[in-house]
Amino acid sequence: MDPTYTCDYFDPILHRLLSLPRQDLSSSNASIAEMIRLGAILYLIAVRQSFGIYPIRVKIQIRKLSVLLISFEDSETKDRTWDKHGLGWMELWVNTLGGVLNDEIDEAPFFAKHLHDAMHRMAVMTYGDLEDRLREFAWINEIHGALLTDFRRKLIH
């Protein structure tokens, strides 16, 4: 498939996601909305990268997600907020995308912890189960599945 053709569809969405106004992150709902926005950006970045298109800075988006996860981790309502809104699968998706697109080896355990916590809350026992669930949601196995395999290797080494 022609990368230009793919960008005809993804670039307007990505542009919109990147140009949304900054949220007031004082509420947990705004933090969740921002994490979902970052997850969508990371999802599209992975697709673009699979076509050899690299101009978007992944590290910036990963860093923003990390900061949100850290601040949200300190929140007393963290465990309940995603589920309260019926967004448990979205939490899994966001944490998985953060982990698989993070290229800093020392950050892999950080994302693994958040991913494993979310997997536990959603009763997902293995990475195979996780992939099965994500395929039903928003997941391109040839792209994101390969990244998940690489992420798992980082955790082992």
C-alpha positions as CSV (number, residue, x, y, z in Angstrom):
1,M,0.0,0.0,0.0
2,D,1.2,3.5,-0.8
3,P,2.2,5.5,2.3
4,T,0.8,8.7,0.7
5,Y,-2.6,7.0,0.4
6,T,-2.5,6.0,4.0
7,C,-1.5,9.5,5.1
8,D,-4.5,10.9,3.2
9,Y,-6.7,9.3,5.8
10,F,-4.6,9.4,9.0
11,D,-3.0,12.8,8.7
12,P,-6.2,14.8,9.2
13,I,-7.1,12.8,12.2
14,L,-3.6,13.1,13.6
15,H,-3.6,16.8,13.0
16,R,-6.9,17.2,14.8
17,L,-5.6,15.1,17.8
18,L,-2.4,17.1,18.0
19,S,-4.1,20.5,17.7
20,L,-6.8,20.0,20.4
21,P,-6.6,22.7,23.1
22,R,-4.8,21.8,26.3
23,Q,-7.1,20.4,29.0
24,D,-7.3,21.6,32.6
25,L,-6.0,18.4,34.1
26,S,-7.2,19.1,37.6
27,S,-10.0,16.6,37.2
28,S,-9.6,12.8,36.7
29,N,-12.0,13.0,33.8
30,A,-9.8,15.5,32.0
31,S,-6.7,13.4,32.7
32,I,-8.4,10.3,31.3
33,A,-9.5,12.3,28.2
34,E,-5.9,13.5,27.7
35,M,-4.5,9.9,28.1
36,I,-7.0,8.7,25.5
37,R,-6.0,11.5,23.1
38,L,-2.3,10.5,23.6
39,G,-3.2,6.8,23.1
40,A,-4.9,7.7,19.8
41,I,-1.9,9.7,18.7
42,L,0.4,6.8,19.6
43,Y,-1.8,4.4,17.7
44,L,-1.6,6.5,14.5
45,I,2.1,7.0,15.0
46,A,2.7,3.3,15.0
47,V,0.7,2.9,11.7
48,R,2.6,5.8,10.1
49,Q,6.0,4.3,11.2
50,S,5.0,1.0,9.7
51,F,5.0,2.8,6.3
52,G,8.3,4.5,7.0
53,I,6.9,7.9,8.0
54,Y,8.7,9.2,11.1
55,P,8.3,13.0,11.5
56,I,6.2,12.9,14.7
57,R,8.2,12.9,17.9
58,V,7.1,9.9,19.8
59,K,9.2,10.7,22.9
60,I,7.2,13.9,23.5
61,Q,3.9,12.0,23.5
62,I,5.3,9.2,25.6
63,R,6.7,11.7,28.1
64,K,3.3,13.4,28.4
65,L,1.6,10.1,28.9
66,S,4.2,9.1,31.6
67,V,3.6,12.4,33.5
68,L,-0.2,11.8,33.4
69,L,0.2,8.2,34.5
70,I,2.4,9.3,37.4
71,S,0.0,12.1,38.5
72,F,-3.0,9.8,38.1
73,E,-1.2,7.1,40.1
74,D,-1.2,9.4,43.1
75,S,-4.9,9.9,42.8
76,E,-7.0,8.1,45.3
77,T,-9.7,7.3,42.6
78,K,-7.3,5.9,40.0
79,D,-8.6,2.3,40.2
80,R,-12.2,3.3,40.0
81,T,-12.3,6.2,37.6
82,W,-11.6,4.2,34.4
83,D,-14.1,1.6,35.3
84,K,-16.7,4.1,36.6
85,H,-16.9,5.4,33.0
86,G,-16.8,2.0,31.4
87,L,-13.3,2.6,30.1
88,G,-11.3,-0.3,31.5
89,W,-10.5,-1.6,28.0
90,M,-9.4,1.9,27.0
91,E,-7.0,2.0,30.0
92,L,-5.5,-1.3,28.8
93,W,-5.2,0.1,25.2
94,V,-3.6,3.4,26.3
95,N,-1.1,1.6,28.6
96,T,-0.2,-0.9,26.0
97,L,0.4,1.7,23.3
98,G,2.6,3.7,25.8
99,G,4.6,0.6,26.5
100,V,5.1,-0.7,23.0
101,L,6.0,2.7,21.5
102,N,8.4,3.7,24.3
103,D,11.9,3.1,23.1
104,E,13.7,3.8,26.4
105,I,14.7,0.5,27.9
106,D,14.7,1.9,31.5
107,E,11.1,3.1,31.0
108,A,9.8,-0.3,30.0
109,P,9.2,-1.5,33.7
110,F,7.2,1.7,34.3
111,F,4.8,1.0,31.5
112,A,4.8,-2.7,32.3
113,K,3.7,-2.0,35.9
114,H,0.8,0.2,34.7
115,L,-0.1,-2.3,32.0
116,H,-0.1,-5.2,34.5
117,D,-2.2,-3.3,37.0
118,A,-4.8,-2.6,34.3
119,M,-4.6,-6.2,33.1
120,H,-5.3,-7.4,36.6
121,R,-8.3,-5.0,37.0
122,M,-9.7,-6.3,33.8
123,A,-9.0,-10.0,34.6
124,V,-6.6,-10.3,31.6
125,M,-4.1,-13.0,32.6
126,T,-1.6,-13.2,29.7
127,Y,-0.2,-11.1,26.9
128,G,-2.0,-13.5,24.5
129,D,-5.3,-12.7,26.2
130,L,-4.4,-9.0,26.0
131,E,-3.8,-9.2,22.3
132,D,-7.0,-11.1,21.8
133,R,-8.9,-8.4,23.5
134,L,-7.1,-5.5,21.8
135,R,-7.8,-7.0,18.4
136,E,-11.5,-6.6,19.2
137,F,-10.9,-3.0,20.1
138,A,-8.3,-1.0,18.0
139,W,-5.3,-3.1,17.1
140,I,-3.5,-4.0,13.9
141,N,-1.7,-7.2,14.8
142,E,0.9,-6.9,12.0
143,I,1.9,-3.5,13.4
144,H,1.0,-3.3,17.1
145,G,1.4,-7.0,17.7
146,A,5.0,-6.9,16.6
147,L,5.6,-3.9,18.8
148,L,4.1,-5.8,21.8
149,T,6.4,-8.7,21.1
150,D,9.4,-6.3,21.1
151,F,8.1,-4.7,24.4
152,R,8.0,-8.1,26.0
153,R,11.5,-8.8,24.9
154,K,12.7,-5.5,26.5
155,L,11.2,-6.7,29.8
156,I,13.0,-10.0,29.7
157,H,16.4,-8.6,28.9
